[in-house]
Amino acid sequence: MPTQFRGRGQESGVVLRVDHMRAQSLRGLERNGFVSRTVHADPKLRVEYALTPLGRSTLEPLAATCRWASEHWDELLDAREGGISSLG
């Protein structure tokens, strides 16, 4: 998972950390069957990830969860600000 650029100093460390976290996440998704990994060696080494049928099966439930969160966003923020005791 190469990045487009590598800065110097602190920025470089941040980019490397993001790459590491992304790689960990993708490995976990692959291990659990949500994505497949393909290595292409020509002309330049690159890795491609794609959703498996199991991964694709999560798209509709995730979209429903996103719609629910969008519809209840103000309530979620109020609950966060007021704490759990404010939930009825």
Secondary structure, 3 states (H helix, E strand, C coil): CCCCCCCCCHHHHHHHHHHHHHHHHHHHHHHCCCEEEEEECCCCCEEEEEECHHHHCCHHHHHHHHHHHHHCHHHHHHHHHHCHHHCC
